[in-house]
Amino acid sequence: MNVFARGLAAMLTAVIVVAGAAAPTVASAQAASALDTERARVSYMVGHDVARSIEAAGPDIDLAAFESAIRNAFAGGEPLIAESEVPAVGEALMMRIASRAGRAPANAKVPDVDRRKVGHLVGADVGRSLVPIKDELELPVLLQGVRATFAGTGLLMDEAAMSATRAAFGERVRGQMLERARAEGETNRAKGAEFLAANKQNKGVFTTPSGLQYSVLRQGSGPRPTANSRVRVNYEGRLLDGTVFDSSYARGEATEFGLGQVIAGWTEGVAMMPVGAKYRFWIPGDLAYGAKGGGDGKIGPNATLVFDVELQAIVQ
């Protein structure tokens, strides 16, 4: 569902750009004074931006269902629309948007759509996207911004105020994210160092001068690659808690790549393996994804990683 919903949001944004939308009028300064805290102004600005991103679908959205879906996402609940219903509702919505934008095929039948289900579909996507900043928001004020933007009249902030609020909030959130990443990185570094110090005492575990640790799960008898070789491998990558974040086994096929194109721990470790061997590697954070983390957010900053790797062939 995530992939479809994100595609939906991108499509709605594209329709807005193509079709255009009139900017809502701004209410009086007296009304604007109702937004008398930074939290309220941020919430209203976010509501305005959300509405602009989904405005093409606005006529088909039941706002009560939309609100319920956002609240549900904030609470960590399963989507309120069944996975099996997503394709049909999404396709009908796309056709209706295209028709309103004058982009539907000639003589195409415009389908009916359940506005409540559309609200649940779009609200789930919006809610998930806002989860990282949910504690910064007042949902009723956010929805007030959505409704005013959809209505096209009576906005409580002008574009200059929106831009200033957006810039200040973005800067604050970036600072908070950097601080959280720094703290998480220090925690992961300490946990990794403690684990590796104990692990190197285990029988059959070897440590290289760089700090990479490995054990031989199966001997191989073929040639060894160089750091510039291209190889074919099967592998599974895990965090120290056992969470699998990547696996060619799960995908059902081996993977090929150049050893000069991967993390340093892989470049060093796989170059030690003869073809046919299977090794286990424990890779310190500085030989893995470092302070930035990786794996589309699955791997935290300075995380120590565990890989089981089978070297099948040297491709070139």
C-alpha positions in Angstrom: 0.0 0.0 0.0 2.8 2.4 0.8 4.2 2.3 -2.8 0.8 3.0 -4.3 -0.1 5.7 -1.9 3.2 7.6 -2.4 2.7 7.3 -6.1 -0.8 8.7 -5.6 0.5 11.7 -3.8 3.1 12.4 -6.5 0.5 12.1 -9.2 -1.9 14.5 -7.4 1.0 17.0 -7.1 1.7 16.7 -10.8 -2.0 17.3 -11.7 -2.0 20.5 -9.6 1.1 21.7 -11.4 -0.4 21.0 -14.8 -3.9 22.1 -14.1 -3.1 25.0 -11.8 -5.1 26.2 -8.8 -6.1 29.6 -7.6 -4.5 30.8 -4.4 -7.1 31.1 -1.6 -7.9 34.5 -0.3 -6.6 35.6 3.1 -8.9 36.4 6.0 -8.6 39.5 8.1 -5.7 40.3 10.4 -8.1 39.9 13.3 -8.9 36.3 12.3 -5.2 35.6 11.8 -4.6 36.5 15.4 -6.2 33.2 16.3 -2.9 31.6 15.3 -1.2 33.0 18.4 1.4 30.3 19.0 4.2 28.9 16.9 2.7 25.4 17.2 -0.6 26.7 15.8 1.0 28.5 12.9 3.1 25.5 12.0 0.0 23.3 12.1 -1.9 25.6 9.9 1.0 25.9 7.5 1.3 22.2 7.3 -2.4 21.8 6.7 -2.2 24.3 3.9 0.8 22.5 2.3 -1.0 19.1 2.6 -4.1 20.5 1.0 -2.2 21.9 -1.9 -0.5 18.6 -2.5 -3.8 16.7 -2.6 -6.1 19.4 -3.9 -6.8 17.7 -7.2 -8.5 14.9 -5.2 -10.3 17.3 -2.8 -13.8 17.0 -4.3 -13.6 13.2 -3.8 -12.4 13.2 -0.2 -14.7 12.8 2.8 -12.8 15.0 5.3 -14.2 13.2 8.3 -12.7 10.0 7.0 -9.6 11.8 6.0 -9.2 13.0 9.6 -9.9 9.6 11.0 -7.2 8.1 8.8 -4.6 10.6 9.9 -5.4 10.1 13.6 -5.2 6.3 13.0 -1.8 6.7 11.4 -0.6 8.8 14.2 -1.6 6.1 16.7 0.2 3.5 14.7 -2.9 1.6 13.5 -3.4 -0.4 10.4 -4.8 1.5 7.5 -8.6 2.0 7.6 -9.0 0.9 4.0 -8.4 -2.7 3.2 -5.4 -3.5 1.0 -7.6 -5.4 -1.4 -9.7 -2.2 -2.0 -6.7 0.1 -2.7 -6.3 -0.6 -6.5 -9.9 -0.1 -7.4 -10.4 3.0 -5.3 -7.1 4.4 -6.5 -7.8 3.8 -10.2 -11.3 5.4 -9.9 -9.8 8.4 -8.2 -7.1 8.8 -10.8 -9.7 8.7 -13.6 -11.8 11.3 -11.9 -8.8 13.6 -11.3 -7.8 13.2 -14.9 -11.3 14.0 -16.1 -11.5 17.2 -14.0 -8.1 18.3 -15.4 -9.1 17.6 -19.0 -6.7 14.8 -19.3 -9.0 11.8 -19.5 -9.1 9.8 -22.8 -11.9 10.8 -25.2 -15.2 9.2 -24.4 -13.8 7.6 -21.2 -16.4 6.8 -18.6 -15.8 8.6 -15.3 -16.4 6.1 -12.5 -18.2 6.8 -9.2 -16.0 6.6 -6.1 -16.7 6.1 -2.4 -15.6 9.4 -0.8 -15.1 7.8 2.6 -12.7 5.2 1.1 -10.9 8.0 -0.7 -10.6 9.8 2.6 -9.1 6.7 4.2 -6.7 6.1 1.4 -5.3 9.6 1.1 -5.5 10.2 4.8 -3.4 7.1 5.5 -0.7 8.4 3.1 -0.7 11.9 4.6 -0.8 10.5 8.2 2.3 8.3 7.6 4.2 11.2 6.0 3.5 13.4 9.1 4.3 10.8 11.8 7.9 12.1 12.3 6.5 15.5 13.2 3.2 14.6 14.8 4.3 15.8 18.2 4.8 19.3 16.7 1.2 19.5 15.4 -2.3 20.4 16.5 -4.4 18.2 14.3 -7.6 20.4 14.5 -5.6 23.4 13.4 -3.9 21.4 10.6 -7.4 20.3 9.4 -8.6 23.9 9.6 -5.8 24.8 7.2 -6.8 21.9 4.9 -10.4 23.0 4.8 -9.7 26.7 4.2 -7.3 25.8 1.3 -9.8 23.4 -0.2 -12.5 26.1 0.1 -10.4 28.7 -1.6 -11.4 31.5 0.8 -10.5 32.8 4.3 -6.9 31.6 4.9 -5.6 32.9 8.2 -2.0 33.4 6.9 -0.7 35.0 3.8 2.1 33.4 1.7 4.8 35.5 3.3 3.8 34.3 6.7 3.5 30.7 5.5 7.0 30.9 3.9 8.6 32.3 7.1 6.9 29.7 9.3 7.9 26.9 6.9 11.5 28.0 6.8 11.8 28.4 10.6 10.1 25.1 11.3 12.3 23.3 8.7 15.4 24.6 10.3 14.3 23.6 13.8 13.3 20.1 12.7 16.6 19.6 10.8 18.5 20.6 14.0 16.4 18.1 16.1 17.0 15.3 13.6 20.8 16.0 13.6 20.9 15.9 17.3 18.9 12.7 17.5 21.1 11.1 14.9 24.2 12.2 16.8 22.9 10.7 20.0 21.8 7.5 18.3 25.2 7.2 16.6 27.0 7.5 19.9 24.8 4.8 21.4 25.3 2.5 18.4 29.0 3.1 18.4 29.3 2.1 22.1 27.1 -1.0 21.7 29.1 -2.1 18.7 32.4 -1.7 20.4 31.1 -3.7 23.4 29.8 -6.5 21.2 33.0 -6.7 19.1 35.2 -6.8 22.2 33.3 -9.8 23.4 32.9 -11.4 20.0 36.6 -11.5 19.2 37.1 -13.9 22.2 35.0 -16.5 20.6 36.6 -19.5 19.0 37.0 -19.2 15.2 36.5 -15.4 15.1 39.3 -13.5 13.5 39.9 -9.7 13.6 41.8 -7.8 10.9 43.9 -4.7 11.5 40.9 -2.5 10.4 38.6 -4.0 13.0 36.7 -6.2 10.7 35.8 -9.5 12.3 35.0 -12.8 10.4 34.5 -16.5 10.7 34.6 -19.2 8.1 31.3 -21.0 7.8 32.4 -23.0 4.7 35.8 -23.3 3.1 36.1 -22.5 -0.6 38.7 -23.8 -3.1 38.4 -21.2 -6.0 40.4 -18.0 -6.7 40.1 -14.9 -4.5 38.8 -11.6 -6.0 40.6 -8.4 -5.8 39.3 -5.1 -4.6 38.5 -4.2 -8.2 36.7 -7.5 -9.1 33.0 -7.9 -9.9 31.5 -10.8 -8.0 28.3 -12.8 -7.7 27.2 -13.5 -4.1 24.3 -14.7 -2.0 24.0 -12.9 1.4 22.0 -11.8 4.4 22.5 -8.7 6.4 21.4 -8.3 10.0 21.6 -5.8 12.8 23.1 -6.8 16.1 19.6 -7.5 17.5 19.0 -10.1 14.7 16.8 -7.9 12.5 17.3 -8.7 8.8 17.6 -5.6 6.7 18.6 -7.1 3.4 18.8 -10.6 1.9 19.4 -11.9 -1.5 18.1 -15.3 -0.2 14.7 -13.6 0.4 14.7 -12.2 -3.1 15.4 -15.6 -4.5 18.4 -14.7 -6.6 22.1 -13.9 -6.2 23.5 -10.4 -6.6 26.4 -9.1 -8.7 28.4 -6.0 -7.9 31.9 -4.5 -8.0 33.9 -4.7 -4.8 34.9 -1.1 -5.3 31.3 0.0 -5.1 30.3 -1.4 -1.7 31.0 -0.5 1.9 34.6 -0.9 3.1 33.9 -3.9 5.2 32.6 -5.8 2.2 35.4 -4.7 0.0 38.0 -6.0 2.5 36.1 -9.1 3.6 34.9 -10.5 0.3 38.4 -10.0 -1.1 39.7 -12.6 1.5 37.2 -15.3 0.3 37.9 -18.0 -2.2 35.1 -18.8 -4.6 32.8 -21.3 -3.0 33.4 -20.1 0.5 30.8 -18.8 3.0 31.9 -16.3 5.6 30.3 -14.4 8.4 31.4 -10.8 8.8 30.9 -8.5 11.8 31.4 -5.0 10.4 32.0 -2.0 12.7 30.0 1.1 11.8 33.1 3.0 10.5 33.5 0.2 7.9 29.8 0.1 7.1 27.5 3.1 6.7 29.1 5.4 9.2 27.4 8.4 10.9 24.8 8.7 8.1 23.4 5.2 8.4 21.8 3.6 5.4 19.5 0.9 4.0 16.6 3.4 3.5 16.5 4.2 7.2 16.8 0.6 8.3 20.4 1.0 9.4 21.1 3.5 12.1 24.2 5.8 12.3 27.4 4.0 13.3 25.6 0.6 13.5 27.6 -2.5 13.6 26.4 -5.0 11.0 26.4 -8.8 10.6 26.6 -10.4 7.1 26.6 -14.0 6.0 28.1 -14.1 2.5 28.5 -16.9 0.0 30.9 -16.1 -2.9 29.6 -17.9 -5.9 31.8 -16.5 -8.7 34.2 -13.8 -9.9 32.3 -12.3 -12.8 35.2 -10.2 -14.1 
